[in-house]
Amino acid sequence: MSVVLSVQETGPCRKQLKVEIPASAVDAETAKVVREWGRKTRLPGFRKGHVPPAVVRHRFKQDIEREVVDRLLPAFWQQAKAESDLDPLAPPEVEDVGTLAEGKPLTFVATVEVRPPITLGDLDGFALPDPATEPTDEEVAEALDDLRRRVAAWRAVERPAARGDRVTAEIAEIGAGPSAEEGGGEGGETAGAGEPQTVTLEIGDPAMWEEMSLAVTGLAAGQEGRFSRRPGEGDAAEPRSFRVKAVQVEERDLLSLDDALAAWVGKYETLEALRGDVVGGLRLQKIEARRRARETALREQLRARYPLNLPRGVVQHEVEHLLRDYADQLARQGLDPKTSRIDWQDLGDRVRPDAERRVHDRLLLDAVAEREAIAVDDDELAAAVATLARAQGTNAGVLRSRLAEDGRLEALRVDLRRGRAVRRLLGEEAETPAPAIAE
């Protein structure tokens, strides 16, 4: 007996199902819940577990009905989905749940977003970049110079600081204070509360404030400078001003490019042996960069070749996922996303194109995998879980159980299938690392 009363299209990629749960199932589940409540209920005048069902049903009517509905809806939604041959992209939006009544069926309406119709044609002829993967002499020389800088010792110098130098400095924020006439000092400024902080920075290091790097450039030990910095990009707040004093300037004591450098690095007997490892490392980096460039071009051309009406709800879910990721990044940096002055609506609008590209890619790659009969068997899934477990330093069985409990094990299988679809289109047969665990 079918439980689906009707199926309607309510918009692009949206279907609405009206589902009827048979009266027999409603009555049976209600009786079961009443019995369970009766066994645990204690009421004045009755022994525990001996409260009459009619009393239990009357006393806890709303709670019992809510539990019956919560149990019945998921099970009959699964049956309705199977009968309708639907492949929803997200859980259903359930509404218009009817009223429970003895001997009567229960109806509800479920709205889901489904895949748009995709008719794939030619999957050949993509114009893919083919950058060189062999390192040039200039790239090898730059890598060796970078290695020399990384292993070099620092020595103090008596000269102004320049790019690449390391500077130890005292920094203090400058706050508005009494004017010079009132004893506040030249410029009407006074140092902010608290002692100056001592920092060490390498001039030109992208991890340091650019304004600070510029301020200490040209300072010798004992000299001072000033700089201003806004609290954040696009922030309307007034810039903060700082005073910085150089305490010590150091430069790298670079080792010569010879066998001694190779021995200092560790396991190498000659410079040529070190150079060989550097060349190999650069080659691997360039091979990976080539793969990423080709995959990016493939995805862009695939989207252009097969435009789609994207499910709005799925795109919105991806937008929210990207915003959660950004909030998590802020939290890891010690910032509270709730108190940060961020226009989340504006940020959501800005990440929406990226969310649309991601959803578009997934839908097309799923269609490619379907047409090409690409499947990921249990052995491949187990190997991917083992790879992830090693990367996380945990047991594969424990990780698999956790993924299964969270509903992410099958999501991992889907990601692996999409990865194989990409490699099929690129004409690649080589193994690639397991994808990150899907959220």
Phi, psi and omega in degrees: 000127181286142177258355181269117179276324181199155175228126181230146171273124182249010179158177178302124177065022180234132177232143181241125180248134170259122188243139178241123176269124184303149180301324181297321179290321179296313182295319181294317180291323179297315179298321180296315180294320178299318179297318180295319178292323180297323181292332184253359184273139175236117179233149178304133178091355181228144172286151180300129181088359182239023176283129181302142180306321181297322179292315179300315182296321181289316186290323186242036187308307185293318180296318180295316180297320179297319180291322178299313180298316181298330179278319187285319187300311180300318183295316182280339172294318178299320179293318179296320179298317180294317180298324184273357180056045180263150174235076184297147179271349181203165177301154184286154169268114185259133179210177177051046176285128183290184180262135178290134177211139183298131179079008182240146175288163178243130180247154173207162180245130179238127178248129182228156172260134183239170181292139175290155177296130181233119176247105183275137175250242183291130176244025177241177172079022177284137178272096186255140178292154180222065182294154180295146179248357179267126181297143176277165178299323179295320179294322178294316180297319179295321179294320178293321176296320178296323177296318178300319180294322184289329182263356184290147172277161179255142176225143182289145178228153179255070179204167177295148181288143178228173181302136182093345177282160174253131184237128169265126188219156172257132182233136179220140178283142179259126178248159177294134182219192179295153182293169180301321180296333181267008178093013182276351180100171183299134178086001178066031181237155176220149181297145178292172183297147176097160180282155175298146178263140177265126181232155174236127183220153173260125183296125182098354178294121182296343179283346181262159176300130179297323180298322179290318178302317180293324184292324182273346177297127180091356179269135170263168180305130180096346181269156184240157174212175180222155175204163179236152180209134175282150183301328182194163181298128179076005182284136182277353183293158178294145178293151176265141182251145183225149171251134181231135180235124178287129178260319181208141176244132180231150174236161179285139173263088189287136173284152177291155180276083184208191182297331179296321176298316180300317179293324180294322180298323175152270194264007188259137178270331182227161177297325181294325177294318176298316180299321180298318178293322178297316178300316179298318178296318178295322180297316178298318178299317182289327176295317178294319178297322177296316180299315180296319180295319180292320179293319178299315180296319179300311181299317180299315182288327178294317178297319180293325182285327183231078176292151183224153165277110187277143176296120186298319182295322180292320177297316180297321178298320179291323175301313180296324177296317179295321178294322177297320178299317180294318178297322178296322177297317178298317181297321179293336177272005179085014180256141179271112181301333183286331182257350178293141181278076182241132174276093186294329178295315179295318179296322177298320178296325182285330180271352183302317178302322177295319178298319179297318178298319181297314180296317179302313180302313184297316181297317181291318181292326174297320179293320177297314180299323179294314182293324182273003180056045178273130180223152177246113183278176184295327179294317178295320178296317179297321179295321179294318178297319179297320178296315178296321181296318179297319180295328182265357180067038181229174180280137183297320180295320178296315181296318180298318179297319180295319179295319180295317180297323181277356182076018184257357180293314178291330176296324176296319177300318179297317179298319177297320180296318178296321177299320177293326177297318177299312182295326177297316180292328179279350182075026181257140179245352185292152176291147175233156181300152176298145180289165174296153181296127181292145177277000000 
